[in-house]
Amino acid sequence: MAETPRVSAIMMDCNDMEAMVEFWGALLDLEVAGRYPEFVFMSKVNGDGPTLGFQIVPEAKAVKNRVHLDLASPDREAVVERVIELGGKRLADHGDDAFKWITCADSQGNEFDVADAE
């Protein structure tokens, strides 16, 4: 039987790697774990999760992400305020009385969601 692979990294395309390192490092309290000419890998998310990585690409983001991060916090509004302070944007509020989340974008336009921690 084949071994089940693990997710080792979540990669995000970008045009400005340093802006991504600064934004996501500050938002998620991550440090640079490995730096290469076209890639940067951050420390593991939440200490034991996959790493977050950034890859330089020549083209600008053109359409909605096919994969995105979902962040959870006891205070989603505080996280969104921090996103804005770091150069990101609040894009839209979603949900109903049972479950609400806020779609944001980082400084390169990559979308992600912020919801209440369960």
HELIX and SHEET records of a PDB file:
HELIX    1   1 MET A   17  LEU A   28  1                                  12    
HELIX    2   2 VAL A   45  GLY A   47  5                                   3    
HELIX    3   3 ARG A   76  GLU A   85  1                                  10    
SHEET    1   A 4 ALA A   9  CYS A  14  0                                        
SHEET    2   A 4 THR A  51  ILE A  56  1                                        
SHEET    3   A 4 PHE A  39  LYS A  44 -1                                        
SHEET    4   A 4 VAL A  32  ARG A  35 -1                                        
SHEET    1   B 4 LEU A  69  SER A  73  0                                        
SHEET    2   B 4 GLU A 111  ASP A 116  1                                        
SHEET    3   B 4 LYS A 100  ALA A 105 -1                                        
SHEET    4   B 4 LYS A  89  GLY A  95 -1                                        
END                                                                             
